[in-house]
Amino acid sequence: MKVLGCKDLGVNCSFVAKEKTVEEVLKKAAEHARTRHGIKKVTKEYLDNWRKHVHNE
């Protein structure tokens, strides 16, 4: 499983996305960022940065 959590990005939040692919993880993380952290638009820069922090469970 691929994993990305807010804490991996230095954010004090317990959210963790666990999915089979990096793209699925990024989709879940983007949805979470919009709904819980007030990020209005998840840009390519966000996704590129987050992609670097996705790791295997």
C-alpha distance matrix in Angstrom:
0.0 3.8 6.4 10.1 13.0 16.6 17.5 15.7 18.3 21.1 21.5 22.6 20.4 17.9 15.7 11.9 9.7 6.2 5.6 4.9 7.2 9.0 11.8 10.5 9.5 13.0 14.6 13.7 14.7 17.9 18.8 18.5 20.5 23.2 23.6 23.4 24.3 27.0 25.7 27.7 26.3 22.9 24.3 23.0 23.6 21.2 18.4 19.2 19.2 15.9 14.2 15.5 13.8 10.1 8.4 5.8 5.5
3.8 0.0 3.8 7.1 10.4 13.9 15.0 12.8 15.0 18.2 18.7 20.3 18.3 16.4 14.0 10.3 8.0 5.6 5.4 5.8 6.0 6.1 9.4 8.7 6.9 9.9 12.2 11.6 12.0 15.0 16.6 16.3 17.8 20.6 21.5 21.1 21.7 24.2 22.6 24.8 23.2 19.7 20.8 19.5 19.9 17.6 14.8 15.6 15.4 12.2 10.5 11.9 10.2 6.5 5.6 4.7 6.0
6.4 3.8 0.0 3.8 6.7 10.3 11.3 9.5 11.9 14.8 15.2 16.5 14.6 12.7 10.6 6.9 5.6 4.6 6.7 8.7 9.0 8.0 10.8 9.9 6.7 9.4 11.9 10.5 10.0 13.5 15.0 13.9 15.3 18.5 19.1 18.3 18.7 21.6 20.3 22.9 21.7 18.3 19.8 19.0 18.9 16.1 14.1 15.1 14.2 10.7 10.2 11.3 8.6 5.5 5.3 5.9 6.0
10.1 7.1 3.8 0.0 3.8 6.9 8.4 6.6 8.4 11.4 11.7 13.5 11.8 10.7 8.5 5.7 5.3 6.8 9.1 11.7 11.0 8.9 11.1 10.5 6.7 8.0 10.9 9.4 7.6 11.1 12.9 11.5 12.2 15.6 16.6 15.4 15.4 18.3 17.0 19.8 18.8 15.5 17.1 16.7 16.1 13.1 11.6 13.0 11.4 7.8 8.6 9.7 6.6 4.9 6.7 8.9 9.3
13.0 10.4 6.7 3.8 0.0 3.8 5.3 5.2 7.1 9.1 8.7 9.9 8.1 7.2 5.6 4.0 6.1 8.6 11.7 14.7 14.5 12.5 14.3 13.2 9.5 10.4 12.6 10.4 8.0 11.4 12.8 10.4 11.0 14.6 15.1 13.2 13.2 16.5 15.8 19.0 18.7 15.9 17.9 18.2 17.3 13.8 13.3 15.0 12.8 9.5 11.4 12.1 8.7 8.3 9.7 11.8 11.3
16.6 13.9 10.3 6.9 3.8 0.0 3.8 5.3 5.2 6.5 5.1 6.9 5.6 6.6 5.8 6.6 8.8 12.0 14.9 18.0 17.4 15.0 16.2 15.4 11.8 11.6 13.6 11.5 8.3 11.0 12.4 9.5 9.0 12.8 13.4 10.9 10.2 13.7 13.3 16.7 16.9 14.4 16.6 17.4 16.1 12.5 13.1 14.9 12.3 9.5 12.4 13.0 9.9 10.7 12.7 15.2 15.0
17.5 15.0 11.3 8.4 5.3 3.8 0.0 3.8 5.2 4.9 5.0 5.9 6.2 6.9 7.9 8.3 11.2 13.7 16.9 19.8 19.4 17.1 18.9 18.3 14.5 14.7 17.1 14.9 11.9 14.7 16.2 13.2 12.7 16.4 16.8 14.0 13.1 16.7 16.4 20.1 20.2 17.7 19.5 20.1 18.3 15.0 15.7 16.8 13.7 11.4 14.1 13.6 10.2 11.5 12.7 15.2 14.7
15.7 12.8 9.5 6.6 5.2 5.3 3.8 0.0 3.8 5.6 7.4 9.4 9.7 10.0 10.0 9.1 11.0 12.9 15.6 18.0 17.2 14.6 16.7 16.8 13.0 13.1 16.1 14.6 11.6 14.4 16.6 14.2 13.6 17.4 18.4 16.2 15.0 18.3 17.2 20.7 20.1 17.1 18.3 18.2 16.3 13.4 13.6 14.1 11.0 8.8 11.0 10.1 6.5 8.3 9.5 12.5 12.8
18.3 15.0 11.9 8.4 7.1 5.2 5.2 3.8 0.0 3.8 5.6 8.9 9.7 11.3 11.0 10.9 12.4 15.0 17.4 19.8 18.5 15.4 16.9 17.3 13.7 12.7 15.6 14.6 11.0 12.9 15.5 13.3 11.6 15.3 16.8 14.7 12.8 15.6 14.3 17.8 17.3 14.5 15.5 15.7 13.5 10.5 11.7 12.2 8.8 7.4 10.5 9.8 7.2 9.8 12.0 15.4 16.1
21.1 18.2 14.8 11.4 9.1 6.5 4.9 5.6 3.8 0.0 3.8 6.6 8.8 11.0 11.9 12.7 15.0 17.7 20.4 23.1 22.0 19.1 20.6 20.7 17.1 16.2 18.8 17.4 13.9 15.7 17.8 15.1 13.3 16.8 18.0 15.2 13.1 16.1 15.5 19.2 19.3 17.0 18.1 18.8 16.2 13.4 15.1 15.6 12.0 11.1 14.3 13.2 10.6 13.2 15.0 18.1 18.4
21.5 18.7 15.2 11.7 8.7 5.1 5.0 7.4 5.6 3.8 0.0 3.8 5.7 8.7 9.6 11.4 13.9 17.1 20.0 23.1 22.2 19.5 20.5 20.2 16.6 15.8 17.7 15.9 12.4 14.0 15.5 12.4 10.8 14.1 14.8 11.7 9.8 13.1 13.1 16.9 17.6 15.8 17.6 18.9 16.8 13.5 15.4 16.8 13.5 12.0 15.5 15.4 12.7 14.6 16.6 19.4 19.3
22.6 20.3 16.5 13.5 9.9 6.9 5.9 9.4 8.9 6.6 3.8 0.0 3.8 6.9 9.2 11.7 14.9 17.9 21.2 24.5 24.2 21.9 23.0 22.1 18.6 18.3 19.9 17.5 14.4 16.4 17.2 13.6 12.7 15.8 15.6 12.0 10.9 14.4 15.3 19.1 20.3 18.8 21.0 22.5 20.5 17.2 18.8 20.4 17.2 15.4 18.7 18.6 15.5 17.0 18.5 20.9 20.0
20.4 18.3 14.6 11.8 8.1 5.6 6.2 9.7 9.7 8.8 5.7 3.8 0.0 3.8 5.7 8.8 12.0 15.2 18.5 22.0 22.0 20.1 21.0 19.6 16.2 16.3 17.4 14.6 12.0 14.3 14.5 10.8 10.7 13.8 13.1 9.6 9.6 13.4 14.5 18.0 19.3 17.7 20.4 22.0 20.6 17.0 18.1 20.2 17.4 15.0 18.0 18.6 15.4 16.1 17.5 19.5 18.4
17.9 16.4 12.7 10.7 7.2 6.6 6.9 10.0 11.3 11.0 8.7 6.9 3.8 0.0 3.8 6.5 10.1 12.8 16.3 19.8 20.5 19.1 20.3 18.4 15.1 16.1 17.2 13.9 12.1 15.0 14.9 11.3 12.4 15.5 14.4 11.4 12.3 16.0 17.0 20.3 21.3 19.5 22.2 23.5 22.5 18.8 19.2 21.3 18.8 15.8 18.3 19.0 15.5 15.4 16.3 17.6 15.9
15.7 14.0 10.6 8.5 5.6 5.8 7.9 10.0 11.0 11.9 9.6 9.2 5.7 3.8 0.0 3.8 6.8 10.0 13.2 16.9 17.3 16.0 16.9 14.8 11.7 12.7 13.5 10.1 8.6 11.7 11.4 8.1 9.8 12.9 11.9 9.7 11.0 14.5 15.1 18.1 18.7 16.7 19.6 20.8 20.3 16.6 16.5 18.9 17.0 13.7 16.0 17.3 14.1 13.4 14.8 16.1 14.7
11.9 10.3 6.9 5.7 4.0 6.6 8.3 9.1 10.9 12.7 11.4 11.7 8.8 6.5 3.8 0.0 3.8 6.4 9.9 13.4 14.1 13.0 14.4 12.4 9.1 10.9 12.2 9.1 8.1 11.8 12.1 9.6 11.5 14.7 14.3 12.7 13.8 17.1 17.0 19.8 19.8 17.2 19.7 20.3 19.9 16.4 15.5 17.7 16.0 12.4 13.9 15.2 12.0 10.6 11.5 12.4 11.1
9.7 8.0 5.6 5.3 6.1 8.8 11.2 11.0 12.4 15.0 13.9 14.9 12.0 10.1 6.8 3.8 0.0 3.8 6.5 10.1 10.6 9.9 11.0 8.7 5.6 8.1 9.1 6.3 6.4 10.1 10.5 9.1 11.4 14.2 14.2 13.6 14.9 17.6 17.0 19.3 18.7 15.9 18.4 18.5 18.9 15.5 13.9 16.2 15.4 11.6 12.3 14.4 11.8 9.4 10.7 11.4 10.6
6.2 5.6 4.6 6.8 8.6 12.0 13.7 12.9 15.0 17.7 17.1 17.9 15.2 12.8 10.0 6.4 3.8 0.0 3.8 7.1 8.7 9.1 10.9 8.4 6.2 9.8 10.9 8.6 9.7 13.1 13.5 12.7 15.1 17.7 17.7 17.3 18.7 21.4 20.6 22.7 21.8 18.9 21.0 20.6 21.1 18.1 15.9 17.8 17.3 13.6 13.3 15.2 12.8 9.6 9.7 9.2 8.1
5.6 5.4 6.7 9.1 11.7 14.9 16.9 15.6 17.4 20.4 20.0 21.2 18.5 16.3 13.2 9.9 6.5 3.8 0.0 3.8 5.6 7.3 8.6 5.9 5.5 9.2 9.8 8.7 10.6 13.5 13.8 14.1 16.5 18.6 19.0 19.3 20.6 22.9 21.7 23.3 22.0 19.0 20.8 20.1 21.2 18.6 15.8 17.6 17.9 14.4 13.2 15.7 14.1 10.5 10.8 9.9 9.7
4.9 5.8 8.7 11.7 14.7 18.0 19.8 18.0 19.8 23.1 23.1 24.5 22.0 19.8 16.9 13.4 10.1 7.1 3.8 0.0 3.8 7.1 8.7 7.0 7.8 11.1 11.9 11.7 13.7 16.1 16.8 17.5 19.7 21.7 22.3 22.8 24.0 26.1 24.5 26.0 24.2 21.1 22.4 21.1 22.4 20.3 17.1 18.4 19.2 16.0 14.0 16.3 15.3 11.5 11.2 9.6 10.2
7.2 6.0 9.0 11.0 14.5 17.4 19.4 17.2 18.5 22.0 22.2 24.2 22.0 20.5 17.3 14.1 10.6 8.7 5.6 3.8 0.0 3.8 5.4 5.3 6.4 8.8 10.0 11.0 12.5 14.4 15.8 16.9 18.4 20.4 21.6 22.3 23.0 24.8 22.8 24.1 21.9 18.6 19.4 17.8 19.2 17.5 14.0 15.1 16.3 13.5 11.0 13.6 13.4 9.8 10.4 9.9 11.7
9.0 6.1 8.0 8.9 12.5 15.0 17.1 14.6 15.4 19.1 19.5 21.9 20.1 19.1 16.0 13.0 9.9 9.1 7.3 7.1 3.8 0.0 3.8 5.5 5.1 6.2 8.6 10.0 10.4 12.1 14.3 15.3 16.1 18.3 20.1 20.6 20.7 22.4 20.1 21.6 19.3 15.7 16.3 14.5 15.7 14.0 10.5 11.4 12.5 9.8 7.3 10.1 10.2 7.0 8.7 9.6 12.0
11.8 9.4 10.8 11.1 14.3 16.2 18.9 16.7 16.9 20.6 20.5 23.0 21.0 20.3 16.9 14.4 11.0 10.9 8.6 8.7 5.4 3.8 0.0 3.8 5.4 5.1 6.2 8.7 9.8 10.4 12.4 14.2 15.1 16.6 18.5 19.7 19.9 21.1 18.6 19.5 17.0 13.7 14.4 12.8 14.8 13.2 9.6 11.2 13.2 10.7 8.6 12.2 12.7 10.0 12.3 13.4 15.4
10.5 8.7 9.9 10.5 13.2 15.4 18.3 16.8 17.3 20.7 20.2 22.1 19.6 18.4 14.8 12.4 8.7 8.4 5.9 7.0 5.3 5.5 3.8 0.0 3.8 5.4 5.1 6.3 8.6 9.9 10.8 12.5 14.2 15.6 16.8 18.0 19.0 20.4 18.5 19.5 17.5 14.6 16.1 15.3 17.2 15.0 11.8 14.1 15.4 12.3 11.1 14.5 14.0 11.0 12.9 13.3 14.4
9.5 6.9 6.7 6.7 9.5 11.8 14.5 13.0 13.7 17.1 16.6 18.6 16.2 15.1 11.7 9.1 5.6 6.2 5.5 7.8 6.4 5.1 5.4 3.8 0.0 3.8 5.4 5.2 6.1 8.6 10.0 10.6 12.1 14.3 15.5 16.0 16.6 18.6 16.8 18.5 16.9 13.6 15.4 14.8 15.8 13.2 10.4 12.6 13.1 9.6 9.0 12.0 10.9 8.0 10.2 11.2 12.1
13.0 9.9 9.4 8.0 10.4 11.6 14.7 13.1 12.7 16.2 15.8 18.3 16.3 16.1 12.7 10.9 8.1 9.8 9.2 11.1 8.8 6.2 5.1 5.4 3.8 0.0 3.8 5.5 5.0 6.0 8.5 9.7 10.2 12.2 14.2 14.9 14.9 16.4 14.1 15.5 13.5 10.1 11.6 11.0 12.3 9.7 6.9 9.6 10.5 7.4 7.2 10.9 10.4 8.6 11.8 13.7 15.1
14.6 12.2 11.9 10.9 12.6 13.6 17.1 16.1 15.6 18.8 17.7 19.9 17.4 17.2 13.5 12.2 9.1 10.9 9.8 11.9 10.0 8.6 6.2 5.1 5.4 3.8 0.0 3.8 5.5 5.2 6.3 8.7 9.9 10.8 12.5 14.1 14.8 15.7 13.7 14.4 12.6 9.9 12.1 12.2 14.2 11.7 9.2 12.5 13.6 10.8 10.9 14.6 14.2 12.2 15.1 16.5 17.5
13.7 11.6 10.5 9.4 10.4 11.5 14.9 14.6 14.6 17.4 15.9 17.5 14.6 13.9 10.1 9.1 6.3 8.6 8.7 11.7 11.0 10.0 8.7 6.3 5.2 5.5 3.8 0.0 3.8 5.5 5.2 6.2 8.6 10.1 10.7 11.8 13.1 14.7 13.5 14.8 14.0 11.6 14.3 15.0 16.3 13.2 11.4 14.7 14.9 11.6 12.4 15.6 14.2 12.2 14.7 15.9 16.1
14.7 12.0 10.0 7.6 8.0 8.3 11.9 11.6 11.0 13.9 12.4 14.4 12.0 12.1 8.6 8.1 6.4 9.7 10.6 13.7 12.5 10.4 9.8 8.6 6.1 5.0 5.5 3.8 0.0 3.8 5.4 5.0 6.0 8.6 9.9 10.2 10.6 12.5 11.1 13.1 12.3 9.6 12.3 13.2 13.7 10.2 9.1 12.4 11.9 8.6 10.4 13.2 11.7 10.5 13.5 15.5 15.9
17.9 15.0 13.5 11.1 11.4 11.0 14.7 14.4 12.9 15.7 14.0 16.4 14.3 15.0 11.7 11.8 10.1 13.1 13.5 16.1 14.4 12.1 10.4 9.9 8.6 6.0 5.2 5.5 3.8 0.0 3.8 5.4 5.0 6.2 8.7 9.9 9.9 10.7 8.6 9.9 8.7 6.2 9.4 10.9 12.0 8.8 8.1 11.8 12.0 9.6 11.4 14.6 13.8 13.1 16.5 18.7 19.5
18.8 16.6 15.0 12.9 12.8 12.4 16.2 16.6 15.5 17.8 15.5 17.2 14.5 14.9 11.4 12.1 10.5 13.5 13.8 16.8 15.8 14.3 12.4 10.8 10.0 8.5 6.3 5.2 5.4 3.8 0.0 3.8 5.5 5.3 6.2 8.4 9.7 10.3 9.4 10.2 10.0 8.8 12.3 14.2 15.6 12.5 11.9 15.6 15.8 13.1 14.9 18.0 16.9 15.8 18.8 20.5 20.8
18.5 16.3 13.9 11.5 10.4 9.5 13.2 14.2 13.3 15.1 12.4 13.6 10.8 11.3 8.1 9.6 9.1 12.7 14.1 17.5 16.9 15.3 14.2 12.5 10.6 9.7 8.7 6.2 5.0 5.4 3.8 0.0 3.8 5.4 5.2 5.6 7.2 9.1 9.1 11.1 11.7 10.4 13.9 15.9 16.5 12.9 12.9 16.4 15.6 12.8 15.1 17.8 15.9 15.2 17.9 19.8 19.5
20.5 17.8 15.3 12.2 11.0 9.0 12.7 13.6 11.6 13.3 10.8 12.7 10.7 12.4 9.8 11.5 11.4 15.1 16.5 19.7 18.4 16.1 15.1 14.2 12.1 10.2 9.9 8.6 6.0 5.0 5.5 3.8 0.0 3.8 5.7 5.5 4.9 6.5 5.7 8.4 9.0 7.8 11.3 13.7 13.7 10.1 11.1 14.5 13.5 11.3 14.2 16.6 15.1 15.3 18.4 20.8 21.1
23.2 20.6 18.5 15.6 14.6 12.8 16.4 17.4 15.3 16.8 14.1 15.8 13.8 15.5 12.9 14.7 14.2 17.7 18.6 21.7 20.4 18.3 16.6 15.6 14.3 12.2 10.8 10.1 8.6 6.2 5.3 5.4 3.8 0.0 3.8 5.9 5.9 5.2 4.7 5.7 7.2 7.5 11.3 14.2 14.9 11.9 12.9 16.5 16.1 14.3 16.9 19.6 18.5 18.5 21.8 24.0 24.3
23.6 21.5 19.1 16.6 15.1 13.4 16.8 18.4 16.8 18.0 14.8 15.6 13.1 14.4 11.9 14.3 14.2 17.7 19.0 22.3 21.6 20.1 18.5 16.8 15.5 14.2 12.5 10.7 9.9 8.7 6.2 5.2 5.7 3.8 0.0 3.8 6.1 6.1 7.7 8.7 10.8 11.3 15.0 17.9 18.5 15.3 16.1 19.7 19.1 16.8 19.5 22.1 20.5 20.2 23.1 25.0 24.7
23.4 21.1 18.3 15.4 13.2 10.9 14.0 16.2 14.7 15.2 11.7 12.0 9.6 11.4 9.7 12.7 13.6 17.3 19.3 22.8 22.3 20.6 19.7 18.0 16.0 14.9 14.1 11.8 10.2 9.9 8.4 5.6 5.5 5.9 3.8 0.0 3.8 5.9 8.1 10.5 12.7 12.7 16.3 19.0 18.9 15.4 16.6 19.9 18.6 16.3 19.3 21.4 19.3 19.4 22.1 24.1 23.6
24.3 21.7 18.7 15.4 13.2 10.2 13.1 15.0 12.8 13.1 9.8 10.9 9.6 12.3 11.0 13.8 14.9 18.7 20.6 24.0 23.0 20.7 19.9 19.0 16.6 14.9 14.8 13.1 10.6 9.9 9.7 7.2 4.9 5.9 6.1 3.8 0.0 3.8 5.6 8.8 11.0 11.0 14.2 17.1 16.4 13.1 15.0 18.0 16.4 14.7 18.1 19.8 18.1 18.8 21.7 24.3 24.2
27.0 24.2 21.6 18.3 16.5 13.7 16.7 18.3 15.6 16.1 13.1 14.4 13.4 16.0 14.5 17.1 17.6 21.4 22.9 26.1 24.8 22.4 21.1 20.4 18.6 16.4 15.7 14.7 12.5 10.7 10.3 9.1 6.5 5.2 6.1 5.9 3.8 0.0 3.8 5.8 8.9 10.2 13.3 16.7 16.4 13.5 15.7 18.8 17.7 16.5 19.8 21.8 20.5 21.3 24.5 27.1 27.3
25.7 22.6 20.3 17.0 15.8 13.3 16.4 17.2 14.3 15.5 13.1 15.3 14.5 17.0 15.1 17.0 17.0 20.6 21.7 24.5 22.8 20.1 18.6 18.5 16.8 14.1 13.7 13.5 11.1 8.6 9.4 9.1 5.7 4.7 7.7 8.1 5.6 3.8 0.0 3.8 5.7 6.6 9.5 12.9 12.7 10.1 12.4 15.4 14.6 13.9 17.0 19.1 18.4 19.3 22.7 25.5 26.2
27.7 24.8 22.9 19.8 19.0 16.7 20.1 20.7 17.8 19.2 16.9 19.1 18.0 20.3 18.1 19.8 19.3 22.7 23.3 26.0 24.1 21.6 19.5 19.5 18.5 15.5 14.4 14.8 13.1 9.9 10.2 11.1 8.4 5.7 8.7 10.5 8.8 5.8 3.8 0.0 3.8 6.7 9.4 13.1 13.7 11.8 13.7 16.9 16.8 16.3 19.0 21.4 21.2 21.8 25.3 28.0 28.8
26.3 23.2 21.7 18.8 18.7 16.9 20.2 20.1 17.3 19.3 17.6 20.3 19.3 21.3 18.7 19.8 18.7 21.8 22.0 24.2 21.9 19.3 17.0 17.5 16.9 13.5 12.6 14.0 12.3 8.7 10.0 11.7 9.0 7.2 10.8 12.7 11.0 8.9 5.7 3.8 0.0 3.8 5.9 9.5 10.7 9.3 10.9 13.9 14.5 14.3 16.5 19.1 19.5 20.0 23.7 26.4 27.7
22.9 19.7 18.3 15.5 15.9 14.4 17.7 17.1 14.5 17.0 15.8 18.8 17.7 19.5 16.7 17.2 15.9 18.9 19.0 21.1 18.6 15.7 13.7 14.6 13.6 10.1 9.9 11.6 9.6 6.2 8.8 10.4 7.8 7.5 11.3 12.7 11.0 10.2 6.6 6.7 3.8 0.0 3.8 6.9 8.1 6.1 7.2 10.4 11.1 10.7 12.7 15.5 15.9 16.3 20.1 22.9 24.3
24.3 20.8 19.8 17.1 17.9 16.6 19.5 18.3 15.5 18.1 17.6 21.0 20.4 22.2 19.6 19.7 18.4 21.0 20.8 22.4 19.4 16.3 14.4 16.1 15.4 11.6 12.1 14.3 12.3 9.4 12.3 13.9 11.3 11.3 15.0 16.3 14.2 13.3 9.5 9.4 5.9 3.8 0.0 3.8 5.2 5.2 6.5 8.7 10.0 10.8 12.4 14.8 16.0 16.9 20.6 23.6 25.6
23.0 19.5 19.0 16.7 18.2 17.4 20.1 18.2 15.7 18.8 18.9 22.5 22.0 23.5 20.8 20.3 18.5 20.6 20.1 21.1 17.8 14.5 12.8 15.3 14.8 11.0 12.2 15.0 13.2 10.9 14.2 15.9 13.7 14.2 17.9 19.0 17.1 16.7 12.9 13.1 9.5 6.9 3.8 0.0 3.8 5.4 5.0 6.0 8.5 9.8 10.3 12.6 14.6 15.4 19.0 22.0 24.4
23.6 19.9 18.9 16.1 17.3 16.1 18.3 16.3 13.5 16.2 16.8 20.5 20.6 22.5 20.3 19.9 18.9 21.1 21.2 22.4 19.2 15.7 14.8 17.2 15.8 12.3 14.2 16.3 13.7 12.0 15.6 16.5 13.7 14.9 18.5 18.9 16.4 16.4 12.7 13.7 10.7 8.1 5.2 3.8 0.0 3.8 5.4 5.1 6.2 8.5 9.9 11.2 13.1 14.8 18.4 21.8 24.1
21.2 17.6 16.1 13.1 13.8 12.5 15.0 13.4 10.5 13.4 13.5 17.2 17.0 18.8 16.6 16.4 15.5 18.1 18.6 20.3 17.5 14.0 13.2 15.0 13.2 9.7 11.7 13.2 10.2 8.8 12.5 12.9 10.1 11.9 15.3 15.4 13.1 13.5 10.1 11.8 9.3 6.1 5.2 5.4 3.8 0.0 3.8 5.5 5.2 6.1 8.5 10.2 11.2 12.6 16.4 19.7 21.6
18.4 14.8 14.1 11.6 13.3 13.1 15.7 13.6 11.7 15.1 15.4 18.8 18.1 19.2 16.5 15.5 13.9 15.9 15.8 17.1 14.0 10.5 9.6 11.8 10.4 6.9 9.2 11.4 9.1 8.1 11.9 12.9 11.1 12.9 16.1 16.6 15.0 15.7 12.4 13.7 10.9 7.2 6.5 5.0 5.4 3.8 0.0 3.8 5.4 5.0 5.9 8.7 10.0 10.5 14.3 17.3 19.5
19.2 15.6 15.1 13.0 15.0 14.9 16.8 14.1 12.2 15.6 16.8 20.4 20.2 21.3 18.9 17.7 16.2 17.8 17.6 18.4 15.1 11.4 11.2 14.1 12.6 9.6 12.5 14.7 12.4 11.8 15.6 16.4 14.5 16.5 19.7 19.9 18.0 18.8 15.4 16.9 13.9 10.4 8.7 6.0 5.1 5.5 3.8 0.0 3.8 5.6 5.2 6.8 9.3 10.5 13.9 17.2 19.9
19.2 15.4 14.2 11.4 12.8 12.3 13.7 11.0 8.8 12.0 13.5 17.2 17.4 18.8 17.0 16.0 15.4 17.3 17.9 19.2 16.3 12.5 13.2 15.4 13.1 10.5 13.6 14.9 11.9 12.0 15.8 15.6 13.5 16.1 19.1 18.6 16.4 17.7 14.6 16.8 14.5 11.1 10.0 8.5 6.2 5.2 5.4 3.8 0.0 3.8 5.5 5.5 7.1 9.5 12.8 16.5 18.8
15.9 12.2 10.7 7.8 9.5 9.5 11.4 8.8 7.4 11.1 12.0 15.4 15.0 15.8 13.7 12.4 11.6 13.6 14.4 16.0 13.5 9.8 10.7 12.3 9.6 7.4 10.8 11.6 8.6 9.6 13.1 12.8 11.3 14.3 16.8 16.3 14.7 16.5 13.9 16.3 14.3 10.7 10.8 9.8 8.5 6.1 5.0 5.6 3.8 0.0 3.8 5.3 5.3 6.7 10.3 13.8 15.8
14.2 10.5 10.2 8.6 11.4 12.4 14.1 11.0 10.5 14.3 15.5 18.7 18.0 18.3 16.0 13.9 12.3 13.3 13.2 14.0 11.0 7.3 8.6 11.1 9.0 7.2 10.9 12.4 10.4 11.4 14.9 15.1 14.2 16.9 19.5 19.3 18.1 19.8 17.0 19.0 16.5 12.7 12.4 10.3 9.9 8.5 5.9 5.2 5.5 3.8 0.0 3.8 5.4 5.4 8.9 12.0 14.7
15.5 11.9 11.3 9.7 12.1 13.0 13.6 10.1 9.8 13.2 15.4 18.6 18.6 19.0 17.3 15.2 14.4 15.2 15.7 16.3 13.6 10.1 12.2 14.5 12.0 10.9 14.6 15.6 13.2 14.6 18.0 17.8 16.6 19.6 22.1 21.4 19.8 21.8 19.1 21.4 19.1 15.5 14.8 12.6 11.2 10.2 8.7 6.8 5.5 5.3 3.8 0.0 3.8 5.8 8.3 11.9 14.7
13.8 10.2 8.6 6.6 8.7 9.9 10.2 6.5 7.2 10.6 12.7 15.5 15.4 15.5 14.1 12.0 11.8 12.8 14.1 15.3 13.4 10.2 12.7 14.0 10.9 10.4 14.2 14.2 11.7 13.8 16.9 15.9 15.1 18.5 20.5 19.3 18.1 20.5 18.4 21.2 19.5 15.9 16.0 14.6 13.1 11.2 10.0 9.3 7.1 5.3 5.4 3.8 0.0 3.8 6.2 10.0 12.2
10.1 6.5 5.5 4.9 8.3 10.7 11.5 8.3 9.8 13.2 14.6 17.0 16.1 15.4 13.4 10.6 9.4 9.6 10.5 11.5 9.8 7.0 10.0 11.0 8.0 8.6 12.2 12.2 10.5 13.1 15.8 15.2 15.3 18.5 20.2 19.4 18.8 21.3 19.3 21.8 20.0 16.3 16.9 15.4 14.8 12.6 10.5 10.5 9.5 6.7 5.4 5.8 3.8 0.0 3.8 7.1 9.5
8.4 5.6 5.3 6.7 9.7 12.7 12.7 9.5 12.0 15.0 16.6 18.5 17.5 16.3 14.8 11.5 10.7 9.7 10.8 11.2 10.4 8.7 12.3 12.9 10.2 11.8 15.1 14.7 13.5 16.5 18.8 17.9 18.4 21.8 23.1 22.1 21.7 24.5 22.7 25.3 23.7 20.1 20.6 19.0 18.4 16.4 14.3 13.9 12.8 10.3 8.9 8.3 6.2 3.8 0.0 3.8 6.5
5.8 4.7 5.9 8.9 11.8 15.2 15.2 12.5 15.4 18.1 19.4 20.9 19.5 17.6 16.1 12.4 11.4 9.2 9.9 9.6 9.9 9.6 13.4 13.3 11.2 13.7 16.5 15.9 15.5 18.7 20.5 19.8 20.8 24.0 25.0 24.1 24.3 27.1 25.5 28.0 26.4 22.9 23.6 22.0 21.8 19.7 17.3 17.2 16.5 13.8 12.0 11.9 10.0 7.1 3.8 0.0 3.8
5.5 6.0 6.0 9.3 11.3 15.0 14.7 12.8 16.1 18.4 19.3 20.0 18.4 15.9 14.7 11.1 10.6 8.1 9.7 10.2 11.7 12.0 15.4 14.4 12.1 15.1 17.5 16.1 15.9 19.5 20.8 19.5 21.1 24.3 24.7 23.6 24.2 27.3 26.2 28.8 27.7 24.3 25.6 24.4 24.1 21.6 19.5 19.9 18.8 15.8 14.7 14.7 12.2 9.5 6.5 3.8 0.0
